């Protein structure tokens, strides 16, 4: 049986003259990209440029909404928001990318929550449901990229959105299938060969491999390499080359 997987990356995370990561190079490797929508990073000019370049390369694009936190890159937890406020901030960002992408002749296919918003939604049912509700209200045909075995995944199921089960090539996992906090040593992986070998195992075995070596069965539709990780392009190339060598077909999940 042919194994297929999508490679996604979070890009467009600069702002004005400030840049983060090598977007052009990642667009040559990834099959789907998640574009910052202006709250944690990104701006309309960057969003349009990414959409245009992605369309030229047949790369799918998705909205990557986060907390309104440019200074903290959306990785600081913001508490006290109610469901309506979360729905509003997510819908606002999805709508922004949809509008700007249309200027580039491209179409948004999915949504993936960013940073602290995603982390909170993995365990908080209210936040996960609010994100899903916002996606469905904007366009029920948008896919919802989720971390398996979390409240995000369950929110996709509850709202009838198409879930795209995502695992991380360059992040370490706890034994409960949650990501190890970035504040902890070893949370972010950097060795390209090690990451590629681990990615092959997770995709072929359809499982999360935890830091302790535990195997947790889960569907794997897409695998992420963070665009802002040092050495991100080399890591992404190593992962894609490993898939090719193993006979794994790489293509956008939106083409399935």
Residue pairs with C-beta under 8 A, 6 or more apart in sequence:
2 247
2 249
3 203
3 204
3 247
3 248
3 249
4 248
4 249
4 250
4 251
4 256
5 203
5 220
5 221
5 222
5 223
5 243
5 248
5 249
5 250
6 31
6 32
6 60
6 164
6 221
6 222
6 223
6 250
6 251
6 252
6 253
7 29
7 30
7 31
7 32
7 222
7 223
7 224
7 225
7 236
7 239
7 240
7 243
7 250
8 30
8 31
8 32
8 33
8 34
8 62
8 112
8 145
8 166
8 222
8 223
8 224
8 225
9 26
9 29
9 30
9 32
9 33
9 34
9 224
9 225
9 226
9 227
9 232
9 236
10 33
10 34
10 36
10 64
10 112
10 114
10 224
10 226
10 227
10 228
11 21
11 23
11 26
11 27
11 30
11 33
11 34
11 35
11 36
11 50
11 227
12 23
12 33
12 35
12 36
12 41
12 42
12 46
12 47
12 50
12 64
13 20
13 21
13 36
13 40
13 41
13 42
13 73
13 227
13 228
14 20
14 21
14 23
14 41
14 42
14 43
14 46
15 41
15 42
15 43
15 46
15 70
16 43
20 41
20 227
20 228
21 227
21 228
21 232
22 227
22 232
22 233
23 50
23 53
23 227
24 53
25 233
26 33
26 225
26 227
26 232
26 233
26 236
27 33
27 50
27 53
27 54
27 57
27 59
28 57
29 225
29 233
29 236
29 237
29 240
30 59
30 225
30 236
31 59
31 60
31 250
31 251
31 252
31 253
32 59
32 60
32 61
32 62
32 109
32 110
32 222
32 252
32 253
32 254
33 50
33 54
33 59
33 60
33 61
33 62
34 61
34 62
34 63
34 64
34 110
34 112
34 114
34 145
35 42
35 47
35 50
35 51
35 61
35 62
35 63
35 64
35 97
36 42
36 46
36 47
36 64
36 66
36 114
37 47
37 63
37 64
37 65
37 93
37 94
37 96
37 97
38 44
38 47
38 93
38 96
39 65
39 66
39 67
39 68
39 69
39 70
39 74
39 89
39 93
40 66
40 67
40 68
40 69
40 70
40 72
40 73
40 74
40 75
40 114
40 115
41 70
41 73
41 74
44 96
44 100
47 96
47 97
47 100
47 101
48 100
48 101
48 103
48 104
50 61
51 61
51 97
51 100
51 101
51 103
51 104
51 106
52 104
52 105
52 106
53 59
54 60
54 61
54 106
55 104
55 105
55 106
58 252
59 252
60 109
60 110
60 252
60 253
60 254
60 255
61 97
61 101
61 106
61 107
61 108
61 109
62 108
62 109
62 110
62 111
62 112
62 142
62 143
62 145
63 93
63 94
63 96
63 97
63 98
63 108
63 110
63 111
63 112
64 93
64 111
64 112
64 113
64 114
65 89
65 90
65 92
65 93
65 94
65 111
65 113
65 114
65 117
65 131
66 74
66 93
66 113
66 114
66 115
66 116
66 117
66 118
67 74
67 76
67 78
67 89
67 114
67 115
67 116
67 117
68 78
68 89
69 75
69 76
69 78
69 116
73 115
74 114
74 115
74 116
74 117
75 115
75 116
75 182
76 116
77 116
77 119
77 120
78 116
81 89
83 126
83 127
83 129
83 130
83 133
84 130
86 117
86 126
86 127
86 130
86 131
86 134
87 130
87 131
87 133
87 134
87 137
88 134
90 111
90 113
90 130
90 131
90 134
90 135
91 134
91 137
91 138
94 108
94 111
94 134
94 135
94 138
94 139
94 142
95 138
97 108
98 108
98 138
98 139
101 107
101 108
108 139
108 142
109 142
109 143
109 252
109 254
110 142
110 143
110 144
110 145
110 164
110 253
110 254
111 131
111 135
111 142
111 143
111 144
111 145
112 118
112 144
112 145
112 166
113 121
113 131
113 152
117 127
117 131
118 147
118 152
119 179
120 127
121 127
121 128
121 131
121 150
121 151
121 152
121 155
122 128
122 147
122 150
122 151
122 152
122 178
123 150
123 151
123 178
124 151
125 151
125 154
125 155
127 151
128 150
128 151
128 152
128 154
128 155
129 155
129 158
129 159
131 144
131 152
131 155
132 144
132 152
132 155
132 156
132 158
132 159
132 161
133 159
135 142
135 144
135 159
135 161
136 159
136 160
136 161
140 160
140 161
142 161
143 161
143 162
143 163
143 164
143 253
143 254
144 152
144 155
144 156
144 159
144 161
144 162
144 163
144 164
145 163
145 164
145 166
145 222
146 152
146 153
146 155
146 156
146 163
146 164
146 165
146 166
147 153
147 165
147 166
147 167
147 177
147 179
148 165
148 166
148 167
148 177
148 208
148 218
148 219
148 220
149 177
149 208
149 216
149 218
150 177
150 178
153 163
153 165
156 162
156 163
157 163
163 221
164 221
164 222
164 253
165 218
165 219
165 220
165 221
165 222
166 221
166 222
166 223
166 224
167 202
167 208
167 218
167 220
167 222
167 223
167 224
168 179
168 223
168 224
168 226
169 189
169 195
169 196
169 198
169 199
169 223
169 224
169 225
169 235
169 239
170 188
170 189
170 190
170 195
170 224
170 225
170 226
170 229
170 232
170 235
171 179
171 180
171 187
171 188
171 189
171 226
172 179
172 180
172 186
172 187
172 188
172 189
172 210
172 211
173 179
173 180
173 208
173 209
173 210
173 211
173 216
174 180
174 210
174 211
175 210
175 212
175 214
175 216
177 208
177 210
177 216
177 218
179 187
180 186
180 187
180 211
181 187
182 188
186 211
188 226
188 229
189 195
189 198
190 229
190 230
190 231
190 235
192 231
192 234
192 235
192 237
192 238
192 239
193 238
195 225
195 235
195 238
195 239
196 235
196 238
196 239
196 241
196 242
197 242
198 209
199 223
199 239
199 242
199 243
200 242
200 243
200 246
200 248
201 207
201 209
202 208
202 209
202 220
202 223
203 220
203 223
203 243
203 248
204 246
204 248
205 215
206 217
206 218
206 219
206 220
207 215
207 216
207 217
207 218
207 220
208 215
208 216
208 218
209 215
210 216
221 253
222 253
223 239
225 232
225 235
225 236
225 239
226 232
229 235
240 250
243 249
243 250
244 250
